[in-house]
Amino acid sequence: MSTERFVPGTVEWFVQAVVAGGITLVAGLWLTALFRVGSPPWLAGVTLAVGGVAGMTWGIYSELSL
């Protein structure tokens, strides 16, 4: 068993992008579920959801070898 510990800052940047995008997506979906369609919080939720999907897509796409 390894005695090395996790060192903060060693996570790959694409993993950080995918995780941050996922958290942003979930926050956006919660806002769209909790507020009336067309209200300012709902629009913020849509913006967050789209941004979260974009962040996850960017993180995944950046590691694909096409």
Secondary structure, 3 states (H helix, E strand, C coil): CCCCCCCCCCCCHHHHHHHHHHHHHHHHHHHHHHCCCCCHHHHHHHHHHHHHHHHHHHHHHCCCCC
